[in-house]
């Protein structure tokens, strides 16, 4: 028998299958709205990049477009964000782990006395 949403591994219905709470729906709405604004910003800049680039950068169209992307930070910034967010999450978990060991160690207890 397959496990479906709202069921436990034993096959019985879970007690918390009441649905999404009001607070959870607020979080989902806020995060969705933030994502829409962010992608709208990308769309606007992508649509206007060549027009704005002609005003600020002089040269052939390819160079102008590359400079426009570099000025906004899209060329390397997007890839950097994709790498930086998971790396920072790993570092945060590592720091918490090290901090927990330090707080349980004799070094921390010796400093407090």
N, C-alpha and C positions, 0 to 999 in steps of 0.2 A: 504494500500500500504506500502510495506517495504521500509525502508530507506537504500539506497545503498551508497557505497563510492562515493563522489563527488556530493551528493545531500544534500539539507538542509531539515529541518523538514517539511517545507511547500511542498516539492515535486519538487521544481525547482532545476536546476543544480547550484552548487556553482561556484563563479567566480574564485576560486583558485584551479581548478582541472587541472592545467597545468602539474603536475607531480612533480618529485623530482628535486630540484635545485642542482647545482654543489656542493655547500657547504654541503648540506645534504648528498649527495652521498659520499663525502670525510669523513664525520663523521661516516657514516655507515661502510665504508671500514676500517677506522682506528679502530673502536671498534671491528669489526669482526676479524681483524688481531691480535689485542691484545688478544682476547678470544682464538684464535687458538694457539698463543704462550703459553698462560697460560695452556691450556689443554695438549699441547705437553710436557710441563714441568712436569705436573702430570703424564703423560704416561711414560716419561723417568724414573722418580724416582720410579714409581710403578713397572716398569719392572726390574730396577736394584737394588731395595731395598734389596732383599735377597742376591744378590751377594756381594754388598757392606757391608751388615751387617755381613757376615761371616768373613770379613777382620778386622772389628773393635770390634765386640761383640762376646764373647765366651759363649757357653751354648747350650741348646737345641734349635731347630729351631723356636719353638713358641716364646720363650723369645727373641731370636735374632731378629725376625721379629717385635715384639712389640717395642723393643728398637730402631730399625731402624725407625719405624714410629714416635716414640716420639722424636728422634733426629732431624728429619726434621720438626716436628711440625704438621704433617698431622692428627695425631690421634685426637687432640683436637683443632687444629688451624682451620680446615675447618668448624667445627661446631661453633667455636667462631666467625668466619667471618660472617657466616649466621645470627648470632644473633646481632653482633656489627654494621653491616651496617644499618639495619632498625632502630636500637636504636639511632645511631648517626644522622640519618635523622630526627627522631622525636625530638631529642634534639636541632638540628639546627633550626627547625621550631619554637620550644619553645623559644629559645634564641632570634630569630628575633622578635617574638611577644613581649617579655618582653622589648627588646631594643626599639621597636617602642613606647611602652607605656612610657618608661623612657624619650625618646626624646621629647615627647609631654607633659611631666609633668612639674610641677612648680619647682621640684628639679633641673632639668637640666637648666632651664631658670634662676634660682637663682644663680647657680654656674657660669654662664657666665658673670654675672654683677659684 
